[in-house]
Structure formats: C-alpha cells, structure tokens
Amino acid sequence: MRISVDQSKCCGSGMCVLTDPDLFDQSEEDGTVVLLQEHPDAAHEATAKEAASLCPASAITIS
C-alpha cells in the first residue's frame, strides 16, 4: 500500500490525524496534512483507507 497526499487540496480539517496519528500529522504553519508514513504496514491499512474516505477535500490517495 502507498499513501500520497496533495497538500494543495488539504483544507486542514484534521480528520486524518484523528483517524490515525501514526500516519498523519498537521503542519504547525498552516494546518495542512503531513504524511508520516508513505508505505505503512498492514496494521494501518484500514485506518489509512478510512482517513482517505473521511477527508473532505479528497487530499489523500491510497494505491
């Protein structure tokens, strides 16, 4: 699994961080998403997909 984020789409809602803080953080400067793990292990697969589906700006892509 590979996670990618588009910071230009991010609106800073923080849903990703609330869903899995091991994978996502927010920039202290503008609140946009910061990806912590591009290739997470299988234990984070479900929460990564959930974070992508909850993102109101569709800034998270899972492949």
mmCIF file of the N, C-alpha and C atoms, coordinates in Angstrom:
data_MODEL
# 
_entry.id   MODEL 
# 
loop_
_atom_site.group_PDB 
_atom_site.id 
_atom_site.type_symbol 
_atom_site.label_atom_id 
_atom_site.label_alt_id 
_atom_site.label_comp_id 
_atom_site.label_asym_id 
_atom_site.label_entity_id 
_atom_site.label_seq_id 
_atom_site.pdbx_PDB_ins_code 
_atom_site.Cartn_x 
_atom_site.Cartn_y 
_atom_site.Cartn_z 
_atom_site.occupancy 
_atom_site.B_iso_or_equiv 
_atom_site.pdbx_formal_charge 
_atom_site.auth_seq_id 
_atom_site.auth_comp_id 
_atom_site.auth_asym_id 
_atom_site.auth_atom_id 
_atom_site.pdbx_PDB_model_num 
ATOM 1   N N  . MET A 1 1  ? 0.837   -1.163 0.000  1.00 0.00 ? 1  MET A N  1 
ATOM 2   C CA . MET A 1 1  ? 0.000   0.000  0.000  1.00 0.00 ? 1  MET A CA 1 
ATOM 3   C C  . MET A 1 1  ? 0.892   1.241  0.000  1.00 0.00 ? 1  MET A C  1 
ATOM 4   N N  . ARG A 1 2  ? 0.432   2.259  -0.719 1.00 0.00 ? 2  ARG A N  1 
ATOM 5   C CA . ARG A 1 2  ? 1.133   3.533  -0.772 1.00 0.00 ? 2  ARG A CA 1 
ATOM 6   C C  . ARG A 1 2  ? 0.124   4.650  -0.516 1.00 0.00 ? 2  ARG A C  1 
ATOM 7   N N  . ILE A 1 3  ? 0.484   5.561  0.371  1.00 0.00 ? 3  ILE A N  1 
ATOM 8   C CA . ILE A 1 3  ? -0.352  6.720  0.651  1.00 0.00 ? 3  ILE A CA 1 
ATOM 9   C C  . ILE A 1 3  ? 0.316   7.941  0.029  1.00 0.00 ? 3  ILE A C  1 
ATOM 10  N N  . SER A 1 4  ? -0.485  8.764  -0.612 1.00 0.00 ? 4  SER A N  1 
ATOM 11  C CA . SER A 1 4  ? 0.022   10.049 -1.092 1.00 0.00 ? 4  SER A CA 1 
ATOM 12  C C  . SER A 1 4  ? -0.967  11.129 -0.679 1.00 0.00 ? 4  SER A C  1 
ATOM 13  N N  . VAL A 1 5  ? -0.449  12.327 -0.474 1.00 0.00 ? 5  VAL A N  1 
ATOM 14  C CA . VAL A 1 5  ? -1.284  13.453 -0.085 1.00 0.00 ? 5  VAL A CA 1 
ATOM 15  C C  . VAL A 1 5  ? -1.013  14.631 -1.011 1.00 0.00 ? 5  VAL A C  1 
ATOM 16  N N  . ASP A 1 6  ? -2.042  15.408 -1.239 1.00 0.00 ? 6  ASP A N  1 
ATOM 17  C CA . ASP A 1 6  ? -1.933  16.625 -2.038 1.00 0.00 ? 6  ASP A CA 1 
ATOM 18  C C  . ASP A 1 6  ? -2.205  17.793 -1.094 1.00 0.00 ? 6  ASP A C  1 
ATOM 19  N N  . GLN A 1 7  ? -1.124  18.408 -0.618 1.00 0.00 ? 7  GLN A N  1 
ATOM 20  C CA . GLN A 1 7  ? -1.262  19.482 0.358  1.00 0.00 ? 7  GLN A CA 1 
ATOM 21  C C  . GLN A 1 7  ? -1.991  20.691 -0.218 1.00 0.00 ? 7  GLN A C  1 
ATOM 22  N N  . SER A 1 8  ? -1.961  20.846 -1.535 1.00 0.00 ? 8  SER A N  1 
ATOM 23  C CA . SER A 1 8  ? -2.654  21.986 -2.127 1.00 0.00 ? 8  SER A CA 1 
ATOM 24  C C  . SER A 1 8  ? -4.175  21.828 -2.057 1.00 0.00 ? 8  SER A C  1 
ATOM 25  N N  . LYS A 1 9  ? -4.662  20.594 -1.916 1.00 0.00 ? 9  LYS A N  1 
ATOM 26  C CA . LYS A 1 9  ? -6.100  20.335 -1.767 1.00 0.00 ? 9  LYS A CA 1 
ATOM 27  C C  . LYS A 1 9  ? -6.542  20.382 -0.305 1.00 0.00 ? 9  LYS A C  1 
ATOM 28  N N  . CYS A 1 10 ? -5.628  20.122 0.594  1.00 0.00 ? 10 CYS A N  1 
ATOM 29  C CA . CYS A 1 10 ? -5.956  19.973 2.019  1.00 0.00 ? 10 CYS A CA 1 
ATOM 30  C C  . CYS A 1 10 ? -6.580  21.246 2.582  1.00 0.00 ? 10 CYS A C  1 
ATOM 31  N N  . CYS A 1 11 ? -7.681  21.065 3.322  1.00 0.00 ? 11 CYS A N  1 
ATOM 32  C CA . CYS A 1 11 ? -8.356  22.199 3.957  1.00 0.00 ? 11 CYS A CA 1 
ATOM 33  C C  . CYS A 1 11 ? -8.063  22.261 5.460  1.00 0.00 ? 11 CYS A C  1 
ATOM 34  N N  . GLY A 1 12 ? -7.267  21.317 5.967  1.00 0.00 ? 12 GLY A N  1 
ATOM 35  C CA . GLY A 1 12 ? -6.854  21.355 7.362  1.00 0.00 ? 12 GLY A CA 1 
ATOM 36  C C  . GLY A 1 12 ? -7.901  20.910 8.367  1.00 0.00 ? 12 GLY A C  1 
ATOM 37  N N  . SER A 1 13 ? -8.818  20.053 7.953  1.00 0.00 ? 13 SER A N  1 
ATOM 38  C CA . SER A 1 13 ? -9.874  19.610 8.883  1.00 0.00 ? 13 SER A CA 1 
ATOM 39  C C  . SER A 1 13 ? -9.327  18.722 9.999  1.00 0.00 ? 13 SER A C  1 
ATOM 40  N N  . GLY A 1 14 ? -8.243  18.008 9.739  1.00 0.00 ? 14 GLY A N  1 
ATOM 41  C CA . GLY A 1 14 ? -7.631  17.166 10.763 1.00 0.00 ? 14 GLY A CA 1 
ATOM 42  C C  . GLY A 1 14 ? -8.243  15.792 10.926 1.00 0.00 ? 14 GLY A C  1 
ATOM 43  N N  . MET A 1 15 ? -9.177  15.426 10.069 1.00 0.00 ? 15 MET A N  1 
ATOM 44  C CA . MET A 1 15 ? -9.806  14.102 10.184 1.00 0.00 ? 15 MET A CA 1 
ATOM 45  C C  . MET A 1 15 ? -8.778  12.985 10.052 1.00 0.00 ? 15 MET A C  1 
ATOM 46  N N  . CYS A 1 16 ? -7.786  13.180 9.204  1.00 0.00 ? 16 CYS A N  1 
ATOM 47  C CA . CYS A 1 16 ? -6.766  12.153 9.002  1.00 0.00 ? 16 CYS A CA 1 
ATOM 48  C C  . CYS A 1 16 ? -5.966  11.921 10.280 1.00 0.00 ? 16 CYS A C  1 
ATOM 49  N N  . VAL A 1 17 ? -5.598  12.995 10.955 1.00 0.00 ? 17 VAL A N  1 
ATOM 50  C CA . VAL A 1 17 ? -4.824  12.891 12.195 1.00 0.00 ? 17 VAL A CA 1 
ATOM 51  C C  . VAL A 1 17 ? -5.649  12.215 13.283 1.00 0.00 ? 17 VAL A C  1 
ATOM 52  N N  . LEU A 1 18 ? -6.916  12.555 13.352 1.00 0.00 ? 18 LEU A N  1 
ATOM 53  C CA . LEU A 1 18 ? -7.793  11.928 14.342 1.00 0.00 ? 18 LEU A CA 1 
ATOM 54  C C  . LEU A 1 18 ? -7.990  10.443 14.050 1.00 0.00 ? 18 LEU A C  1 
ATOM 55  N N  . THR A 1 19 ? -7.974  10.075 12.772 1.00 0.00 ? 19 THR A N  1 
ATOM 56  C CA . THR A 1 19 ? -8.182  8.686  12.377 1.00 0.00 ? 19 THR A CA 1 
ATOM 57  C C  . THR A 1 19 ? -6.946  7.830  12.616 1.00 0.00 ? 19 THR A C  1 
ATOM 58  N N  . ASP A 1 20 ? -5.758  8.351  12.280 1.00 0.00 ? 20 ASP A N  1 
ATOM 59  C CA . ASP A 1 20 ? -4.521  7.591  12.512 1.00 0.00 ? 20 ASP A CA 1 
ATOM 60  C C  . ASP A 1 20 ? -3.333  8.537  12.681 1.00 0.00 ? 20 ASP A C  1 
ATOM 61  N N  . PRO A 1 21 ? -3.045  8.939  13.922 1.00 0.00 ? 21 PRO A N  1 
ATOM 62  C CA . PRO A 1 21 ? -1.930  9.853  14.177 1.00 0.00 ? 21 PRO A CA 1 
ATOM 63  C C  . PRO A 1 21 ? -0.551  9.249  13.928 1.00 0.00 ? 21 PRO A C  1 
ATOM 64  N N  . ASP A 1 22 ? -0.480  7.925  13.710 1.00 0.00 ? 22 ASP A N  1 
ATOM 65  C CA . ASP A 1 22 ? 0.797   7.307  13.349 1.00 0.00 ? 22 ASP A CA 1 
ATOM 66  C C  . ASP A 1 22 ? 1.128   7.535  11.876 1.00 0.00 ? 22 ASP A C  1 
ATOM 67  N N  . LEU A 1 23 ? 0.108   7.827  11.077 1.00 0.00 ? 23 LEU A N  1 
ATOM 68  C CA . LEU A 1 23 ? 0.303   8.026  9.644  1.00 0.00 ? 23 LEU A CA 1 
ATOM 69  C C  . LEU A 1 23 ? 0.282   9.493  9.231  1.00 0.00 ? 23 LEU A C  1 
ATOM 70  N N  . PHE A 1 24 ? -0.485  10.299 9.950  1.00 0.00 ? 24 PHE A N  1 
ATOM 71  C CA . PHE A 1 24 ? -0.707  11.686 9.537  1.00 0.00 ? 24 PHE A CA 1 
ATOM 72  C C  . PHE A 1 24 ? -0.458  12.656 10.684 1.00 0.00 ? 24 PHE A C  1 
ATOM 73  N N  . ASP A 1 25 ? -0.043  13.853 10.311 1.00 0.00 ? 25 ASP A N  1 
ATOM 74  C CA . ASP A 1 25 ? 0.092   14.958 11.251 1.00 0.00 ? 25 ASP A CA 1 
ATOM 75  C C  . ASP A 1 25 ? -0.363  16.213 10.516 1.00 0.00 ? 25 ASP A C  1 
ATOM 76  N N  . GLN A 1 26 ? -0.376  17.332 11.219 1.00 0.00 ? 26 GLN A N  1 
ATOM 77  C CA . GLN A 1 26 ? -0.735  18.592 10.591 1.00 0.00 ? 26 GLN A CA 1 
ATOM 78  C C  . GLN A 1 26 ? 0.410   19.579 10.754 1.00 0.00 ? 26 GLN A C  1 
ATOM 79  N N  . SER A 1 27 ? 0.649   20.354 9.712  1.00 0.00 ? 27 SER A N  1 
ATOM 80  C CA . SER A 1 27 ? 1.676   21.379 9.723  1.00 0.00 ? 27 SER A CA 1 
ATOM 81  C C  . SER A 1 27 ? 1.349   22.432 10.778 1.00 0.00 ? 27 SER A C  1 
ATOM 82  N N  . GLU A 1 28 ? 2.349   22.820 11.548 1.00 0.00 ? 28 GLU A N  1 
ATOM 83  C CA . GLU A 1 28 ? 2.145   23.870 12.543 1.00 0.00 ? 28 GLU A CA 1 
ATOM 84  C C  . GLU A 1 28 ? 1.953   25.225 11.871 1.00 0.00 ? 28 GLU A C  1 
ATOM 85  N N  . GLU A 1 29 ? 2.453   25.364 10.648 1.00 0.00 ? 29 GLU A N  1 
ATOM 86  C CA . GLU A 1 29 ? 2.363   26.634 9.938  1.00 0.00 ? 29 GLU A CA 1 
ATOM 87  C C  . GLU A 1 29 ? 0.958   26.931 9.421  1.00 0.00 ? 29 GLU A C  1 
ATOM 88  N N  . ASP A 1 30 ? 0.358   25.951 8.727  1.00 0.00 ? 30 ASP A N  1 
ATOM 89  C CA . ASP A 1 30 ? -0.936  26.216 8.092  1.00 0.00 ? 30 ASP A CA 1 
ATOM 90  C C  . ASP A 1 30 ? -1.994  25.147 8.333  1.00 0.00 ? 30 ASP A C  1 
ATOM 91  N N  . GLY A 1 31 ? -1.673  24.117 9.104  1.00 0.00 ? 31 GLY A N  1 
ATOM 92  C CA . GLY A 1 31 ? -2.647  23.090 9.443  1.00 0.00 ? 31 GLY A CA 1 
ATOM 93  C C  . GLY A 1 31 ? -2.881  22.036 8.379  1.00 0.00 ? 31 GLY A C  1 
ATOM 94  N N  . THR A 1 32 ? -2.131  22.093 7.270  1.00 0.00 ? 32 THR A N  1 
ATOM 95  C CA . THR A 1 32 ? -2.326  21.100 6.217  1.00 0.00 ? 32 THR A CA 1 
ATOM 96  C C  . THR A 1 32 ? -1.684  19.775 6.597  1.00 0.00 ? 32 THR A C  1 
ATOM 97  N N  . VAL A 1 33 ? -2.112  18.745 5.921  1.00 0.00 ? 33 VAL A N  1 
ATOM 98  C CA . VAL A 1 33 ? -1.686  17.381 6.207  1.00 0.00 ? 33 VAL A CA 1 
ATOM 99  C C  . VAL A 1 33 ? -0.180  17.203 5.995  1.00 0.00 ? 33 VAL A C  1 
ATOM 100 N N  . VAL A 1 34 ? 0.409   16.422 6.903  1.00 0.00 ? 34 VAL A N  1 
ATOM 101 C CA . VAL A 1 34 ? 1.802   15.992 6.784  1.00 0.00 ? 34 VAL A CA 1 
ATOM 102 C C  . VAL A 1 34 ? 1.775   14.474 6.839  1.00 0.00 ? 34 VAL A C  1 
ATOM 103 N N  . LEU A 1 35 ? 2.278   13.839 5.803  1.00 0.00 ? 35 LEU A N  1 
ATOM 104 C CA . LEU A 1 35 ? 2.310   12.377 5.746  1.00 0.00 ? 35 LEU A CA 1 
ATOM 105 C C  . LEU A 1 35 ? 3.528   11.866 6.507  1.00 0.00 ? 35 LEU A C  1 
ATOM 106 N N  . LEU A 1 36 ? 3.303   10.986 7.482  1.00 0.00 ? 36 LEU A N  1 
ATOM 107 C CA . LEU A 1 36 ? 4.387   10.452 8.298  1.00 0.00 ? 36 LEU A CA 1 
ATOM 108 C C  . LEU A 1 36 ? 4.921   9.127  7.759  1.00 0.00 ? 36 LEU A C  1 
ATOM 109 N N  . GLN A 1 37 ? 4.070   8.346  7.088  1.00 0.00 ? 37 GLN A N  1 
ATOM 110 C CA . GLN A 1 37 ? 4.483   7.047  6.544  1.00 0.00 ? 37 GLN A CA 1 
ATOM 111 C C  . GLN A 1 37 ? 3.866   6.868  5.162  1.00 0.00 ? 37 GLN A C  1 
ATOM 112 N N  . GLU A 1 38 ? 4.696   6.824  4.154  1.00 0.00 ? 38 GLU A N  1 
ATOM 113 C CA . GLU A 1 38 ? 4.196   6.634  2.789  1.00 0.00 ? 38 GLU A CA 1 
ATOM 114 C C  . GLU A 1 38 ? 3.784   5.187  2.542  1.00 0.00 ? 38 GLU A C  1 
ATOM 115 N N  . HIS A 1 39 ? 4.519   4.246  3.149  1.00 0.00 ? 39 HIS A N  1 
ATOM 116 C CA . HIS A 1 39 ? 4.246   2.818  2.972  1.00 0.00 ? 39 HIS A CA 1 
ATOM 117 C C  . HIS A 1 39 ? 4.013   2.168  4.343  1.00 0.00 ? 39 HIS A C  1 
ATOM 118 N N  . PRO A 1 40 ? 2.817   2.324  4.909  1.00 0.00 ? 40 PRO A N  1 
ATOM 119 C CA . PRO A 1 40 ? 2.555   1.753  6.235  1.00 0.00 ? 40 PRO A CA 1 
ATOM 120 C C  . PRO A 1 40 ? 2.404   0.239  6.184  1.00 0.00 ? 40 PRO A C  1 
ATOM 121 N N  . ASP A 1 41 ? 2.549   -0.376 7.351  1.00 0.00 ? 41 ASP A N  1 
ATOM 122 C CA . ASP A 1 41 ? 2.364   -1.828 7.423  1.00 0.00 ? 41 ASP A CA 1 
ATOM 123 C C  . ASP A 1 41 ? 0.870   -2.164 7.393  1.00 0.00 ? 41 ASP A C  1 
ATOM 124 N N  . ALA A 1 42 ? 0.595   -3.436 7.322  1.00 0.00 ? 42 ALA A N  1 
ATOM 125 C CA . ALA A 1 42 ? -0.785  -3.913 7.164  1.00 0.00 ? 42 ALA A CA 1 
ATOM 126 C C  . ALA A 1 42 ? -1.692  -3.508 8.324  1.00 0.00 ? 42 ALA A C  1 
ATOM 127 N N  . ALA A 1 43 ? -1.120  -3.279 9.488  1.00 0.00 ? 43 ALA A N  1 
ATOM 128 C CA . ALA A 1 43 ? -1.921  -2.901 10.657 1.00 0.00 ? 43 ALA A CA 1 
ATOM 129 C C  . ALA A 1 43 ? -2.609  -1.557 10.478 1.00 0.00 ? 43 ALA A C  1 
ATOM 130 N N  . HIS A 1 44 ? -2.090  -0.724 9.576  1.00 0.00 ? 44 HIS A N  1 
ATOM 131 C CA . HIS A 1 44 ? -2.662  0.608  9.356  1.00 0.00 ? 44 HIS A CA 1 
ATOM 132 C C  . HIS A 1 44 ? -3.486  0.697  8.081  1.00 0.00 ? 44 HIS A C  1 
ATOM 133 N N  . GLU A 1 45 ? -3.664  -0.411 7.392  1.00 0.00 ? 45 GLU A N  1 
ATOM 134 C CA . GLU A 1 45 ? -4.383  -0.383 6.111  1.00 0.00 ? 45 GLU A CA 1 
ATOM 135 C C  . GLU A 1 45 ? -5.822  0.131  6.262  1.00 0.00 ? 45 GLU A C  1 
ATOM 136 N N  . ALA A 1 46 ? -6.537  -0.382 7.212  1.00 0.00 ? 46 ALA A N  1 
ATOM 137 C CA . ALA A 1 46 ? -7.940  0.014  7.378  1.00 0.00 ? 46 ALA A CA 1 
ATOM 138 C C  . ALA A 1 46 ? -8.068  1.489  7.768  1.00 0.00 ? 46 ALA A C  1 
ATOM 139 N N  . THR A 1 47 ? -7.222  1.954  8.674  1.00 0.00 ? 47 THR A N  1 
ATOM 140 C CA . THR A 1 47 ? -7.329  3.351  9.101  1.00 0.00 ? 47 THR A CA 1 
ATOM 141 C C  . THR A 1 47 ? -6.848  4.312  8.018  1.00 0.00 ? 47 THR A C  1 
ATOM 142 N N  . ALA A 1 48 ? -5.894  3.899  7.198  1.00 0.00 ? 48 ALA A N  1 
ATOM 143 C CA . ALA A 1 48 ? -5.456  4.744  6.084  1.00 0.00 ? 48 ALA A CA 1 
ATOM 144 C C  . ALA A 1 48 ? -6.599  4.925  5.090  1.00 0.00 ? 48 ALA A C  1 
ATOM 145 N N  . LYS A 1 49 ? -7.286  3.842  4.783  1.00 0.00 ? 49 LYS A N  1 
ATOM 146 C CA . LYS A 1 49 ? -8.427  3.921  3.869  1.00 0.00 ? 49 LYS A CA 1 
ATOM 147 C C  . LYS A 1 49 ? -9.557  4.748  4.468  1.00 0.00 ? 49 LYS A C  1 
ATOM 148 N N  . GLU A 1 50 ? -9.767  4.599  5.756  1.00 0.00 ? 50 GLU A N  1 
ATOM 149 C CA . GLU A 1 50 ? -10.805 5.385  6.417  1.00 0.00 ? 50 GLU A CA 1 
ATOM 150 C C  . GLU A 1 50 ? -10.465 6.876  6.380  1.00 0.00 ? 50 GLU A C  1 
ATOM 151 N N  . ALA A 1 51 ? -9.208  7.204  6.642  1.00 0.00 ? 51 ALA A N  1 
ATOM 152 C CA . ALA A 1 51 ? -8.776  8.609  6.599  1.00 0.00 ? 51 ALA A CA 1 
ATOM 153 C C  . ALA A 1 51 ? -8.988  9.200  5.206  1.00 0.00 ? 51 ALA A C  1 
ATOM 154 N N  . ALA A 1 52 ? -8.667  8.424  4.174  1.00 0.00 ? 52 ALA A N  1 
ATOM 155 C CA . ALA A 1 52 ? -8.865  8.900  2.805  1.00 0.00 ? 52 ALA A CA 1 
ATOM 156 C C  . ALA A 1 52 ? -10.344 9.140  2.522  1.00 0.00 ? 52 ALA A C  1 
ATOM 157 N N  . SER A 1 53 ? -11.196 8.244  3.002  1.00 0.00 ? 53 SER A N  1 
ATOM 158 C CA . SER A 1 53 ? -12.627 8.408  2.738  1.00 0.00 ? 53 SER A CA 1 
ATOM 159 C C  . SER A 1 53 ? -13.250 9.542  3.541  1.00 0.00 ? 53 SER A C  1 
ATOM 160 N N  . LEU A 1 54 ? -12.692 9.847  4.702  1.00 0.00 ? 54 LEU A N  1 
ATOM 161 C CA . LEU A 1 54 ? -13.217 10.912 5.559  1.00 0.00 ? 54 LEU A CA 1 
ATOM 162 C C  . LEU A 1 54 ? -12.712 12.301 5.159  1.00 0.00 ? 54 LEU A C  1 
ATOM 163 N N  . CYS A 1 55 ? -11.662 12.363 4.376  1.00 0.00 ? 55 CYS A N  1 
ATOM 164 C CA . CYS A 1 55 ? -11.064 13.652 4.011  1.00 0.00 ? 55 CYS A CA 1 
ATOM 165 C C  . CYS A 1 55 ? -12.049 14.472 3.173  1.00 0.00 ? 55 CYS A C  1 
ATOM 166 N N  . PRO A 1 56 ? -12.486 15.627 3.690  1.00 0.00 ? 56 PRO A N  1 
ATOM 167 C CA . PRO A 1 56 ? -13.473 16.420 2.969  1.00 0.00 ? 56 PRO A CA 1 
ATOM 168 C C  . PRO A 1 56 ? -12.942 17.046 1.674  1.00 0.00 ? 56 PRO A C  1 
ATOM 169 N N  . ALA A 1 57 ? -11.626 17.130 1.538  1.00 0.00 ? 57 ALA A N  1 
ATOM 170 C CA . ALA A 1 57 ? -11.023 17.741 0.357  1.00 0.00 ? 57 ALA A CA 1 
ATOM 171 C C  . ALA A 1 57 ? -10.478 16.699 -0.625 1.00 0.00 ? 57 ALA A C  1 
ATOM 172 N N  . SER A 1 58 ? -10.632 15.412 -0.299 1.00 0.00 ? 58 SER A N  1 
ATOM 173 C CA . SER A 1 58 ? -10.076 14.323 -1.116 1.00 0.00 ? 58 SER A CA 1 
ATOM 174 C C  . SER A 1 58 ? -8.595  14.523 -1.387 1.00 0.00 ? 58 SER A C  1 
ATOM 175 N N  . ALA A 1 59 ? -7.868  14.909 -0.346 1.00 0.00 ? 59 ALA A N  1 
ATOM 176 C CA . ALA A 1 59 ? -6.438  15.177 -0.475 1.00 0.00 ? 59 ALA A CA 1 
ATOM 177 C C  . ALA A 1 59 ? -5.572  13.940 -0.244 1.00 0.00 ? 59 ALA A C  1 
ATOM 178 N N  . ILE A 1 60 ? -6.172  12.835 0.168  1.00 0.00 ? 60 ILE A N  1 
ATOM 179 C CA . ILE A 1 60 ? -5.428  11.601 0.471  1.00 0.00 ? 60 ILE A CA 1 
ATOM 180 C C  . ILE A 1 60 ? -5.785  10.546 -0.564 1.00 0.00 ? 60 ILE A C  1 
ATOM 181 N N  . THR A 1 61 ? -4.743  9.935  -1.139 1.00 0.00 ? 61 THR A N  1 
ATOM 182 C CA . THR A 1 61 ? -4.936  8.873  -2.125 1.00 0.00 ? 61 THR A CA 1 
ATOM 183 C C  . THR A 1 61 ? -4.240  7.611  -1.652 1.00 0.00 ? 61 THR A C  1 
ATOM 184 N N  . ILE A 1 62 ? -4.924  6.486  -1.759 1.00 0.00 ? 62 ILE A N  1 
ATOM 185 C CA . ILE A 1 62 ? -4.374  5.185  -1.407 1.00 0.00 ? 62 ILE A CA 1 
ATOM 186 C C  . ILE A 1 62 ? -4.225  4.375  -2.688 1.00 0.00 ? 62 ILE A C  1 
ATOM 187 N N  . SER A 1 63 ? -3.045  3.802  -2.874 1.00 0.00 ? 63 SER A N  1 
ATOM 188 C CA . SER A 1 63 ? -2.845  2.921  -4.046 1.00 0.00 ? 63 SER A CA 1 
ATOM 189 C C  . SER A 1 63 ? -2.088  1.681  -3.634 1.00 0.00 ? 63 SER A C  1 
# 
